[in-house]
């Protein structure tokens, strides 16, 4: 999991830098939009898989709540249940995001730049 967290941190920073470095005054080409749509489709799929993995790991703690305590020393069962529900909600949201990203990519895949007359 440490490798995943480190990779996510680096990826998040790289995406943040790329967004900040983009000049909003310059329109992206159709090819750039399509390529970005494809990568967004891949990213949302991988994030969905990550959430499934986190749900599995969290579920293992939920199965043995006596092995985990809250920071104040209290039982962790309720907090683990909340975390599991949030992961379920996140998974649904990512499934929707993945579908929308795929549909965006598909819509752009049917387009070509127009040939303007000389």
LOTORMAR-961078 format. One record per atom (N, C-alpha, C): x, y, z; residue in three letters; atom name. Coordinates in pm, whole numbers, always signed. Example, Ala and Ser with C-alpha at 12.3 -4.5 7.8 and 13.67 -1.06 7.14 Angstrom:
BEGIN
((+1319, -569, +780), ALA, N) ((+1230, -450, +780), ALA, CA) ((+1320, -330, +780), ALA, C) ((+1285, -225, +708), SER, N) ((+1367, -106, +714), SER, CA) ((+1290, +3, +787), SER, C) 
***
This chain:
BEGIN
((+82, -120, +0), UNK, N) ((+0, +0, +0), UNK, CA) ((+86, +126, +0), UNK, C) ((+203, +120, +61), UNK, N) ((+288, +239, +66), UNK, CA) ((+328, +282, -75), UNK, C) ((+355, +185, -161), UNK, N) ((+391, +217, -299), UNK, CA) ((+274, +284, -370), UNK, C) ((+154, +236, -345), UNK, N) ((+35, +296, -408), UNK, CA) ((+18, +440, -359), UNK, C) ((+32, +461, -229), UNK, N) ((+16, +597, -174), UNK, CA) ((+122, +691, -232), UNK, C) ((+244, +645, -242), UNK, N) ((+352, +727, -298), UNK, CA) ((+325, +758, -445), UNK, C) ((+281, +659, -519), UNK, N) ((+249, +678, -660), UNK, CA) ((+135, +777, -676), UNK, C) ((+31, +762, -594), UNK, N) ((-82, +855, -600), UNK, CA) ((-39, +998, -570), UNK, C) ((+45, +1013, -470), UNK, N) ((+92, +1147, -433), UNK, CA) ((+168, +1211, -549), UNK, C) ((+257, +1135, -610), UNK, N) ((+333, +1188, -723), UNK, CA) ((+245, +1219, -842), UNK, C) ((+151, +1131, -869), UNK, N) ((+59, +1151, -981), UNK, CA) ((-29, +1273, -957), UNK, C) ((-79, +1287, -837), UNK, N) ((-163, +1403, -804), UNK, CA) ((-86, +1533, -824), UNK, C) ((+38, +1536, -778), UNK, N) ((+119, +1657, -795), UNK, CA) ((+146, +1683, -943), UNK, C) ((+175, +1579, -1019), UNK, N) ((+203, +1596, -1162), UNK, CA) ((+80, +1648, -1236), UNK, C) ((-37, +1594, -1205), UNK, N) ((-160, +1641, -1268), UNK, CA) ((-186, +1786, -1229), UNK, C) ((-166, +1818, -1103), UNK, N) ((-185, +1956, -1056), UNK, CA) ((-94, +2051, -1133), UNK, C) ((+33, +2015, -1147), UNK, N) ((+128, +2101, -1219), UNK, CA) ((+87, +2115, -1366), UNK, C) ((+45, +2006, -1428), UNK, N) ((+6, +2010, -1569), UNK, CA) ((-115, +2100, -1590), UNK, C) ((-211, +2091, -1500), UNK, N) ((-330, +2177, -1511), UNK, CA) ((-291, +2323, -1495), UNK, C) ((-207, +2352, -1398), UNK, N) ((-165, +2490, -1374), UNK, CA) ((-80, +2545, -1488), UNK, C) ((-7, +2458, -1558), UNK, N) ((+80, +2502, -1667), UNK, CA) ((+5, +2521, -1798), UNK, C) ((-119, +2477, -1803), UNK, N) ((-197, +2488, -1926), UNK, CA) ((-243, +2632, -1945), UNK, C) ((-229, +2679, -2067), UNK, N) ((-272, +2815, -2101), UNK, CA) ((-418, +2809, -2147), UNK, C) ((-511, +2860, -2066), UNK, N) ((-652, +2853, -2104), UNK, CA) ((-686, +2935, -2228), UNK, C) ((-597, +3025, -2267), UNK, N) ((-623, +3107, -2386), UNK, CA) ((-596, +3029, -2514), UNK, C) ((-522, +2920, -2504), UNK, N) ((-492, +2838, -2623), UNK, CA) ((-580, +2714, -2622), UNK, C) ((-662, +2703, -2721), UNK, N) ((-752, +2587, -2730), UNK, CA) ((-672, +2461, -2763), UNK, C) ((-710, +2353, -2700), UNK, N) ((-646, +2224, -2728), UNK, CA) ((-696, +2172, -2862), UNK, C) ((-610, +2098, -2929), UNK, N) ((-650, +2038, -3056), UNK, CA) ((-745, +1922, -3030), UNK, C) ((-814, +1881, -3133), UNK, N) ((-904, +1767, -3123), UNK, CA) ((-827, +1641, -3080), UNK, C) ((-709, +1625, -3134), UNK, N) ((-626, +1509, -3098), UNK, CA) ((-587, +1514, -2951), UNK, C) ((-550, +1631, -2902), UNK, N) ((-515, +1645, -2760), UNK, CA) ((-635, +1616, -2671), UNK, C) ((-751, +1665, -2710), UNK, N) ((-872, +1638, -2632), UNK, CA) ((-904, +1488, -2630), UNK, C) ((-894, +1426, -2746), UNK, N) ((-922, +1282, -2757), UNK, CA) ((-822, +1203, -2673), UNK, C) ((-694, +1236, -2684), UNK, N) ((-591, +1166, -2606), UNK, CA) ((-612, +1183, -2456), UNK, C) ((-648, +1303, -2417), UNK, N) ((-674, +1329, -2275), UNK, CA) ((-798, +1254, -2229), UNK, C) ((-899, +1246, -2314), UNK, N) ((-1018, +1168, -2282), UNK, CA) ((-985, +1021, -2261), UNK, C) ((-898, +968, -2346), UNK, N) ((-857, +828, -2331), UNK, CA) ((-785, +807, -2197), UNK, C) ((-693, +897, -2166), UNK, N) ((-619, +885, -2040), UNK, CA) ((-712, +902, -1920), UNK, C) ((-809, +990, -1932), UNK, N) ((-907, +1008, -1824), UNK, CA) ((-989, +880, -1804), UNK, C) ((-1022, +815, -1914), UNK, N) ((-1092, +687, -1906), UNK, CA) ((-1007, +585, -1831), UNK, C) ((-880, +578, -1865), UNK, N) ((-789, +484, -1798), UNK, CA) ((-774, +518, -1650), UNK, C) ((-759, +646, -1621), UNK, N) ((-740, +689, -1482), UNK, CA) ((-862, +656, -1396), UNK, C) ((-981, +683, -1446), UNK, N) ((-1100, +653, -1366), UNK, CA) ((-1116, +503, -1344), UNK, C) ((-1078, +423, -1443), UNK, N) ((-1084, +277, -1425), UNK, CA) ((-986, +232, -1317), UNK, C) ((-866, +286, -1320), UNK, N) ((-766, +248, -1220), UNK, CA) ((-806, +296, -1080), UNK, C) ((-864, +415, -1072), UNK, N) ((-910, +464, -942), UNK, CA) ((-1023, +377, -888), UNK, C) ((-1109, +329, -977), UNK, N) ((-1216, +238, -935), UNK, CA) ((-1157, +110, -878), UNK, C) ((-1055, +57, -944), UNK, N) ((-988, -63, -893), UNK, CA) ((-921, -36, -758), UNK, C) ((-862, +82, -743), UNK, N) ((-799, +117, -616), UNK, CA) ((-902, +124, -504), UNK, C) ((-1016, +182, -531), UNK, N) ((-1121, +190, -429), UNK, CA) ((-1169, +49, -390), UNK, C) ((-1177, -40, -487), UNK, N) ((-1215, -179, -456), UNK, CA) ((-1111, -243, -365), UNK, C) ((-984, -217, -391), UNK, N) ((-877, -270, -306), UNK, CA) ((-886, -212, -165), UNK, C) ((-907, -81, -157), UNK, N) ((-923, -17, -25), UNK, CA) ((-1043, -72, +50), UNK, C) ((-1150, -98, -22), UNK, N) ((-1270, -155, +41), UNK, CA) ((-1239, -293, +98), UNK, C) ((-1161, -371, +24), UNK, N) ((-1123, -504, +72), UNK, CA) ((-1039, -491, +200), UNK, C) ((-940, -406, +198), UNK, N) ((-855, -387, +316), UNK, CA) ((-935, -332, +434), UNK, C) ((-1021, -235, +407), UNK, N) ((-1103, -178, +514), UNK, CA) ((-1197, -284, +570), UNK, C) ((-1252, -366, +482), UNK, N) ((-1341, -474, +525), UNK, CA) ((-1273, -571, +619), UNK, C) ((-1146, -594, +597), UNK, N) ((-1072, -684, +687), UNK, CA) ((-1067, -627, +828), UNK, C) ((-1053, -496, +838), UNK, N) ((-1055, -432, +970), UNK, CA) ((-1196, -433, +1029), UNK, C) ((-1295, -418, +943), UNK, N) ((-1434, -420, +988), UNK, CA) ((-1470, -557, +1044), UNK, C) ((-1411, -661, +986), UNK, N) ((-1436, -797, +1034), UNK, CA) ((-1378, -821, +1173), UNK, C) ((-1280, -741, +1211), UNK, N) ((-1215, -756, +1342), UNK, CA) ((-1202, -618, +1409), UNK, C) ((-1314, -553, +1439), UNK, N) ((-1308, -416, +1491), UNK, CA) ((-1237, -406, +1626), UNK, C) ((-1228, -515, +1699), UNK, N) ((-1160, -510, +1829), UNK, CA) ((-1010, -488, +1814), UNK, C) ((-957, -508, +1695), UNK, N) ((-814, -490, +1671), UNK, CA) ((-778, -346, +1634), UNK, C) ((-881, -262, +1620), UNK, N) ((-860, -121, +1585), UNK, CA) ((-934, -36, +1687), UNK, C) ((-871, +71, +1730), UNK, N) ((-933, +163, +1826), UNK, CA) ((-934, +303, +1766), UNK, C) ((-1028, +382, +1810), UNK, N) ((-1030, +523, +1773), UNK, CA) ((-914, +594, +1841), UNK, C) ((-881, +712, +1794), UNK, N) ((-771, +789, +1853), UNK, CA) ((-797, +818, +2001), UNK, C) ((-925, +831, +2039), UNK, N) ((-957, +859, +2180), UNK, CA) ((-968, +730, +2262), UNK, C) ((-938, +616, +2201), UNK, N) ((-941, +488, +2272), UNK, CA) ((-1072, +414, +2261), UNK, C) ((-1173, +477, +2205), UNK, N) ((-1304, +414, +2193), UNK, CA) ((-1308, +310, +2083), UNK, C) ((-1420, +238, +2074), UNK, N) ((-1434, +135, +1970), UNK, CA) ((-1438, +198, +1831), UNK, C) ((-1385, +124, +1735), UNK, N) ((-1371, +177, +1599), UNK, CA) ((-1478, +126, +1502), UNK, C) ((-1565, +39, +1548), UNK, N) ((-1663, -23, +1459), UNK, CA) ((-1746, +76, +1380), UNK, C) ((-1798, +177, +1446), UNK, N) ((-1882, +275, +1377), UNK, CA) ((-1803, +354, +1273), UNK, C) ((-1681, +391, +1308), UNK, N) ((-1598, +465, +1213), UNK, CA) ((-1561, +379, +1092), UNK, C) ((-1532, +253, +1117), UNK, N) ((-1502, +162, +1006), UNK, CA) ((-1624, +144, +916), UNK, C) ((-1741, +137, +976), UNK, N) ((-1864, +124, +896), UNK, CA) ((-1886, +249, +811), UNK, C) ((-1861, +367, +870), UNK, N) ((-1873, +492, +793), UNK, CA) ((-1773, +493, +677), UNK, C) ((-1651, +453, +706), UNK, N) ((-1547, +451, +601), UNK, CA) ((-1589, +357, +488), UNK, C) ((-1644, +243, +523), UNK, N) ((-1688, +147, +421), UNK, CA) ((-1800, +204, +336), UNK, C) ((-1894, +273, +400), UNK, N) ((-2003, +335, +324), UNK, CA) ((-1950, +443, +230), UNK, C) ((-1853, +519, +278), UNK, N) ((-1795, +624, +192), UNK, CA) ((-1723, +561, +72), UNK, C) ((-1655, +451, +94), UNK, N) ((-1589, +383, -18), UNK, CA) ((-1691, +330, -118), UNK, C) ((-1802, +280, -68), UNK, N) ((-1909, +233, -158), UNK, CA) ((-1961, +348, -242), UNK, C) ((-1984, +461, -178), UNK, N) ((-2031, +580, -250), UNK, CA) ((-1927, +627, -351), UNK, C) ((-1801, +627, -310), UNK, N) ((-1694, +668, -400), UNK, CA) ((-1685, +574, -519), UNK, C) ((-1701, +446, -496), UNK, N) ((-1696, +348, -606), UNK, CA) ((-1807, +377, -707), UNK, C) ((-1927, +403, -658), UNK, N) ((-2038, +436, -749), UNK, CA) ((-2007, +563, -829), UNK, C) ((-1954, +663, -761), UNK, N) ((-1921, +789, -828), UNK, CA) ((-1813, +767, -935), UNK, C) ((-1714, +687, -902), UNK, N) ((-1608, +659, -999), UNK, CA) ((-1659, +577, -1116), UNK, C) ((-1753, +487, -1090), UNK, N) ((-1813, +412, -1201), UNK, CA) ((-1884, +508, -1297), UNK, C) ((-1955, +604, -1241), UNK, N) ((-2022, +705, -1323), UNK, CA) ((-1918, +789, -1397), UNK, C) ((-1814, +832, -1326), UNK, N) ((-1709, +913, -1388), UNK, CA) ((-1641, +836, -1501), UNK, C) ((-1617, +708, -1480), UNK, N) ((-1555, +626, -1584), UNK, CA) ((-1644, +618, -1708), UNK, C) ((-1771, +595, -1686), UNK, N) ((-1866, +588, -1798), UNK, CA) ((-1868, +721, -1874), UNK, C) ((-1873, +830, -1802), UNK, N) ((-1877, +962, -1866), UNK, CA) ((-1746, +990, -1941), UNK, C) ((-1634, +954, -1883), UNK, N) ((-1505, +974, -1950), UNK, CA) ((-1498, +890, -2078), UNK, C) ((-1545, +767, -2069), UNK, N) ((-1545, +679, -2187), UNK, CA) ((-1637, +736, -2295), UNK, C) ((-1754, +786, -2255), UNK, N) ((-1847, +844, -2352), UNK, CA) ((-1789, +971, -2414), UNK, C) ((-1719, +1051, -2334), UNK, N) ((-1652, +1171, -2386), UNK, CA) ((-1550, +1131, -2492), UNK, C) ((-1467, +1035, -2458), UNK, N) ((-1365, +987, -2552), UNK, CA) ((-1430, +932, -2679), UNK, C) ((-1534, +854, -2663), UNK, N) ((-1603, +794, -2778), UNK, CA) ((-1661, +902, -2869), UNK, C) ((-1724, +1003, -2808), UNK, N) ((-1782, +1112, -2888), UNK, CA) ((-1674, +1184, -2968), UNK, C) ((-1560, +1210, -2905), UNK, N) ((-1452, +1279, -2976), UNK, CA) ((-1387, +1190, -3081), UNK, C) ((-1393, +1060, -3061), UNK, N) ((-1332, +967, -3157), UNK, CA) ((-1403, +968, -3291), UNK, C) ((-1525, +1016, -3294), UNK, N) ((-1602, +1021, -3418), UNK, CA) ((-1580, +1152, -3495), UNK, C) ((-1493, +1237, -3443), UNK, N) ((-1472, +1368, -3505), UNK, CA) ((-1335, +1378, -3571), UNK, C) ((-1330, +1459, -3675), UNK, N) ((-1205, +1493, -3742), UNK, CA) ((-1208, +1643, -3768), UNK, C) ((-1091, +1704, -3772), UNK, N) ((-1090, +1847, -3806), UNK, CA) ((-1148, +1870, -3945), UNK, C) ((-1224, +1974, -3959), UNK, N) ((-1285, +2006, -4088), UNK, CA) ((-1178, +2054, -4185), UNK, C) ((-1196, +2017, -4311), UNK, N) ((-1107, +2065, -4417), UNK, CA) ((-1164, +2197, -4467), UNK, C) ((-1095, +2304, -4436), UNK, N) ((-1142, +2436, -4478), UNK, CA) ((-1099, +2463, -4622), UNK, C) ((-1186, +2526, -4699), UNK, N) ((-1148, +2558, -4838), UNK, CA) ((-1036, +2662, -4838), UNK, C) ((-951, +2656, -4941), UNK, N) ((-839, +2753, -4948), UNK, CA) ((-885, +2895, -4968), UNK, C) 
***
